[in-house]
Amino acid sequence: WLKESRRLYNLTKNITGEEIVLVDADDLVQEPEKILKKYCEMVNVEFKKEMLEWKEKRLKIWDLKLSGPDIDYLNVMQSIGFDKSINNDEKIEYPQHVYDLIAKSKPHYEYLFQHRIKI
């Protein structure tokens, strides 16, 4: 899907002639206020501090029974803001075809990454 994302990015930029707003999730979690301020500026929306925090809320549409790899889903439902302390750097072993797909996708990821919002 990164290849298609890259193609969509280029197509949209070529058609509109405008800069496309890309947000890297890691950047957002590490510097939420700075990234959101820049995002709001780019899309012409007023930044409000309230964007940085929210009330824990369980939405019916999200109320699914999930487990295992979907634990992040539960973290989202229970969150009240951006949490830098969550570390997803644990070493996980994957089957070889996953590493092959990562290698194939990496150039597209790196291309999009260089166009992300920078602070």
Buried (B, 14 or more C-beta within 10 A) or exposed (E): EBEEBBEEBBEEEEEEEEEBEBBBEEBBBEBBEBBBBBBBEBEEEEBEEEBEEEEEEEEEEEEEEEEEEEEEEEEEBEBEEBEEEEEEEEEEEEEEEEEEEEEEBEEBBEBBEEBBBEE
